[in-house]
Amino acid sequence: MNKSIKNKVFIAVAVLVLAALAMYLYNEFLAPEGVAGTKSVSIEILINEKNIAETFNYKTEHEFLYELMKENEEELGASFREYDFGVMLVGLMDYMADESRNEFFHISINGEDAMEGLQQIVINDGDRYTFELKKW
């Protein structure tokens, strides 16, 4: 093998090792950790245009909100769309947010705006998750 090919192979292997290390460090130190055990939570859905104001109460062992919503997808009338960056909620109560009208489902936790997406929101006992159809 000539020197140029050896350098390219070395660089490729080094990039793979660094990527694996970065993934490990993220999962070990930065990724949100779920809370084990049974938790009681509520999910409130507000779609003013359709006069929908529903509250669902759940007892769950799930650690992340997406898992709970996926399990109750039919009852919530939930629809999800997968992207490279994760899963996005696009429908609730069988109402699909209309992208052409700049609609989206805003998420708040105990009255505070959520700072993560569904897959990263940790379920804590007593939390109230509100999904309100809004426009941006």
N, C-alpha and C positions, 0 to 999 in steps of 0.2 A: 504494500500500500504506500502511496506517496504521502508526503507530509501534509498536503492540503486536505486529503480525505481523512487522515487521522485527526486533524484539528476539528473538522466538521463533526465527526463522530463524537469526539470528546465534548464539544460544545453541546451537542444534542443530548448526550447523557447527563451533562451537568444541568441543563435546563430541566430535564425530567426530574432529577433528584431535588432541585430547588423547588419545583412545583409541588412535589410530594411533601417536602418539608413544610412549605407554606400552608398546605391543606391540613397537615397534622397540627401545626401550631394554631391555626384558626379554630379547628374543632376542639382542641384541648383548652384554649385560653379565651377565645372571643365569642364562640357560638353560644347562644342562649341555652341555659340548661332548664329542662322541664322540672316541675314539682311533682314528686310521686305522691300517690294516695288519692283517696276519694275527695272530690271537690264539688260543691254546689255552685252553679253559675247560671246566669240568665243571658239570653240573647234577645235583644229588642230590634225589631225591623220597622223602619219608618219610610214609607213611600207616599208622600203627601199627594202627588198627582192622582194616585189610585185610592186615596183614603185608607191606606193600610197602616195600621199601628198594632203590631202583634208582639207579644212577649212569650218566649219559650224558656222554661226552667229545666235544667238538666243536672243530674248527678253523674259524674264522669271520673274515670281513671286516666283519661287522656292527659297528656302533658302540654299539647299545643292546640291552639284554637282551630287550625285547619283540620286536624284529626277529628275533633268533635263535630265540626260542620260537615265533613265528608261522611261521617257515620250517619248523620241526620239529614243528609242531602235532600231526600224526598220530602220529609216533613217541612223543611225550610224552603223548599222550592229553589234550592241553590244551584247555580251553574258556575263552573270554574273554567278558566282558560290557562293553559300552560305556556309559559314563555321561557327563554333561556335563563332569565333571572329568577324564576319561580312561578308560583301560581297566583293568578289574579281572580278575584270574585267579580263575576260579570252579571249575575242574576240572583234575585231573591224573590220568594213568593211567586215564582214563575214570571216575574217581570225582568226583562233583560235591559240593562243600562244601554242607552242609545248613544254610541260614540259620536254620531253625526250631530247630536244635540249636546255634546260635551258632558254627558251624564256619567257618574261614577258612584260607587258606594263608599261613603266616608265611614271610617271606623273610629269609634271612641271607646275607651276603657274607663269605666267609672267617671264619665264626664270629661276625660282628658283625651286629646287627639292621640291616636296610636302612632308610634314612631317606627314600627316594623310592619312587614307584611304578614298575612295570615299564617304562613309556615313558621314564623319566628315569634309570634305572640304566645307567651307562656300563660297557661291557665292557672290562676290562683283562686283559692276558695273564696267565695263571696263576690267575685268579679261580675260586673254587668257590662256586656259588650253591646254597643249600639251601632247598628248599620243604618245609615240614613242616605237616601238617594239625593245627591247634590249635583250641581253643575259647576264647572270651573271656567 
